[in-house]
Amino acid sequence: MFSHVMIGSNDLEASRKFYDATLGALGARAGSDNHGRIFYMHNGGILLVTKPIDGEPACHANGGTIGFAASSPEEADAWHAAGVAAGGTPIEDAPGIRDNGTTKLYLAYLRDPAGNKLCALYRYPA
């Protein structure tokens, strides 16, 4: 369904530090530069970080969340810890299990340095 996700940043170096750390905790390589953007490719997914093309300041999407797949609760915790250490802000409830009776998930939420809402998600087997 998705080909890629692109988010804006007003400080590409702060974003690089944050995403190199958080995506590295999920097994991705450090971002690469291409035409003034930072590219991350991992397990078929592509994330791009860029200054807005229109020259206006970057801002986060109100109500939007970008979810990253974690292979275990421990990997989600490592993602969260790496993000906090690299300038991210913990939000929502603390990382942990969310169980609605039919689906059991492990979720960890952060905002990146530009304010984008992110989540590391591990889905427990049925």
N, C-alpha and C positions, 0 to 999 in steps of 0.2 A: 504494500500500500504506500509506504513512504520511500522516497528516494534519498532524502537527506533532511537534516534540520540545520538551519542557519540562525545564529543569534547575534545581536549587536553588542558591541563593547565600546566604551569610551577610553579604556586603558587596556590595550592589547597585551602588554607585558603582565599586568595583574591577572588578566584572563588566562594567559598562557601558563603562569605559575599555578593557578587554581586547577585548570583542566589537565595539565600534565600530571598533577598530583592525584586528582580524583579518578581520572580515566586510567592512569597508571595502576591504581589500586584494583581496577577491574581487569587488568591485563593488557591494556592498550599501550602502544608506543607513544612517545612524546609527539606533540603536534609538529607539522611541517608547514613552512611558509609557501604561499602560492598567491601571487598577485595581491599582496597586502592582507591576505586572510590566513588564518591558522586552520589547517585541516587535521582532523582526527578520523582514522578509519580503523574499525575493529569489528570482527564477527559480522561483516556485511553491512554495518551501519556507518554513516558518515555524519560527523558534526563539523560545522564550519563556524568560526568566530570572526567577525569583521566589524570594522567601523561602518556605520550606515553609509550607503552609497549616496544618499541625498545630502550628506553633509550635516544633517541635523543630529542632535544628541541621541544616543541610544537610550532606550528605556525598556523595561520588562513588560511582559504581557500580563495584564491584570486578569487573574483567573486561569492563566496558562501554567502548565507544568510539563517539564521534559523528564521522562522516565528512562533510567538506565538499568539494564538487566544485570543482576548480580547472580552468581552461581551458588551462593550460600548466604546465610545470615552473617557469617563472619566476614565475607567479602563486602557486604553492605556496610558493616561496621567499619571496616578498613577504609572504604570510600568516604564515609562520613568523617572519620577522624582525619584523613588526608585533606579533605575539603576545609575543615575548621582550621587546621594548621596552615593552610595555604590562603587564608583570607576569606573563607566562606562563613556564613552566619547560620547557625542551627535554627530551624523553625519547626512549627507544628509540635506534635508530641515527640518525646525522645524516640530514637530508633527502637523498633520492637515489632511484635506480632500484632496484626490486626486480623481478627477472625469474626466474620459475619454469619457463621453457622454453615455456610456452604463453601466459602473460599477462605483459605488461610494464607496470609501474606506477611512478609517481613518487610517493613518500610523504613527508610531513613530519608529525612528531608533537609535540604539546605537552600540558601540563596547564594548565588555566585557573587563575585565582586560588583557586577553590574546590576544585581537585583533579580536576575532570572531565578524562578523557582524550579528546583531540581529534586528528583527522587531516585534513590536506588531501591530496586524492588526485587525480592526473591519470592517466587511463588512455590509454596510447599506442594508436593505431589498429592493428588487426591487420595 
